[in-house]
């Protein structure tokens, strides 16, 4: 065969391969949790602070504390192009797959379901109101041009008390962080930059590192600005609300309209932060419309979106999650433009106001589809002074809930320094109680602007024994319960997640023994969504007789609410 014919043959083969090659898809592969519960072969190795937090809230180990076995992962790997991440909160792999192999994947015995990963063209609604500047006009004290945003929250008197966020660990999820900027110097010099991870390039560099990072604007600009509001420390220029915190940084998504982001990076980052001992997670990212689909408003129900699910999961594990409401109020005027995971039950969602306390026109809001008020609180997100990544000494005024959110996150660090045993629910409740609209919250402002000094100095300590209640499940205390004496009581806690139908719907709590036999049942009066309830059970059956030792299952059923729990009785 002539050389020319050989080359022609090779070209034809190459073109044929590319012509018939199929595009891969990115999907979630959800596993059946019971298979992880049964094996428990690969327990997750937690940071000491994580172990302490889980112990403090009485966490009972479940499937999310274990990784799939090598055999399970091998079976998944055999049908996919690549495994991207494994999510403990979702009990799911994110994978890239040839669509033809999806039916084969669905036949694996421990695979429960499959769902497409949300892939988006990134829109960053960030409204810049001035040119880069160094803040030449300084105020009388060391707060510089950030003084107004801190005064609005009444944070400065808290700093003067010596409360600055010490010992509180905060995780930040964003597009990247210019750690060479001077706002990071104080943190690094004092050894409080605990760790950092890039979930895009899978390395420990969260600054710009490739040409792609500057192709559509500076990748690390947005995260740098958000960080400066929370933990920046440059005297006479800019001071963050919680400048003495410990920090972990997670870079999760590509900035720019020509690049694509995936929800699974966000989920992986949140789980990494939880594993590494954070008390608070602060995120100014959010999701609503994607390249190939848009979340309908009906999905903004507090538990449907992928990022919403991971926020509820981490909240149930005792981490306070602070997230932006979004900047889409005018873009989605019919429902307020809330972005996920701002709808989550476990999210402290933050709106934006100006220096006078008036809501910013762009600030997204609820109510959510199921009728809950969002945001919970607001902070200054209009003309907010931030550090930017133009140079290592650049600053400017900027707008967005992206900046009101870290201001509140830093405030939460001050609260947890003062009250380290408070659960996320207790922190959120007190922020509402000490905000300027607490008597009349509304869907635009929520409960308003919190007064952090009043909260820290006037809070009664009577609420500190409130347990952390899982969003979906039931918490029983004590568990197991030892019935040495007659009269022992099991306290059954749960959170109302009903959509408030207004029809006085009937709900029922039922207890079954391990054989599935009903031993006790009682009717529940419907309460307001989000309210924590407690049912006392005297360990007697429906005939009034003491039940025997063993495992008992608890179920709450009713219109659009279903919860399950488990109790062990030892005699």
Beta strands, then each sheet from edge to edge (+ up, - down):
strand 1: 24-31
strand 2: 42-43
strand 3: 66-67
strand 4: 82-87
strand 5: 92-98
strand 6: 111-116
strand 7: 119-121
strand 8: 127-128
strand 9: 169-174
strand 10: 193-198
strand 11: 233-234
strand 12: 238-239
strand 13: 246-251
strand 14: 260-262
strand 15: 280-283
strand 16: 320-324
strand 17: 347-353
strand 18: 377-380
strand 19: 384-388
strand 20: 394-399
strand 21: 475-477
strand 22: 481-482
strand 23: 490-495
strand 24: 507-513
strand 25: 518-524
strand 26: 532-537
strand 27: 550-558
strand 28: 561-570
sheet 1: 4+ 5- 1+ 6-
sheet 2: 2+ 3-
sheet 3: 7+ 14-
sheet 4: 8+ 20- 19+
sheet 5: 10+ 13+ 9+ 15+ 16+ 17+ 18+
sheet 6: 11+ 12-
sheet 7: 21+ 23- 26+
sheet 8: 22+ 28+ 27- 24+ 25-
end
